[in-house]
């Protein structure tokens, strides 16, 4: 099987990128390659950081000035075209535990799951940010919040075709991760937790703090705006989200008393009849 680790490097992440590469070099599983797309970062800066990495790494510069969302679609597209079987997402400002890729590969080989996810530890903490479910089956699990990011997930590329990948370019919100995995679940695909031995260290900084469940006026306004756009996109693929979109469009929103730790988990739509469990 062919495994590829993919990431986008952008100016705010470049100062953390060497830590990311060191965590790849420390992986117990070694049979993988790396695909890097740059976003306003020159190849030369990337190559300096790659000097001590002993696996193949391909770097593609963003000549066409794609949006951040489109760059992530391009990662999937390039990986699929290269013949890769397993795509492991990584954020360039985060790091992996030494066994993350091994645990993901083991799940790929021993289960029929379509995507895989691992725990998240905020940088400097020794406990997980929130408890991950053992499996993800059905859109209900992502209807109101998200726990599947581009830092802690991986995708079986045989489960998606070129038409599906191309359709992801329609995403015009910055929550591409939530959109991607919602689309997969709407299609009937399923995910599985890789086990507690694998985790991602999530670096919290000003540009990496979106969607956390801290109840402030600013965060509430941001979440309402994000969910309005997110549900608009999903309503094209599941008519139940039309009600969600209309609720957020009209301001019919309830603030959760106990939001929990998942991303975008402060509010729910105020509907007479819920289509999904809250």
Secondary structure, 3 states (H helix, E strand, C coil): CCEEEEEEEECCCHHHHHHHHHHHHCCCCCCCEEEEEEECCCHHHHHHHCCCCCCCEEEECCCCCCCHHHHHHHHHHHHHHCCCCEEEECCCCCEECCCHHHHHHHHHHHCCCCEEECEEEECCCCCCCCCCCCEEECHHHHCCCECCCCCCEEEEHHHCCHHHHHHHHHCCCCCHHHHHHHHHHHCCCEEEECCCCCEEEECCCCCCCCCCCCCCHHHHHHHHHHHHHHHHHHCCCCCHHHHHHHHHHCCCEEECCCCCCCECCCEEECCCCCCCCC
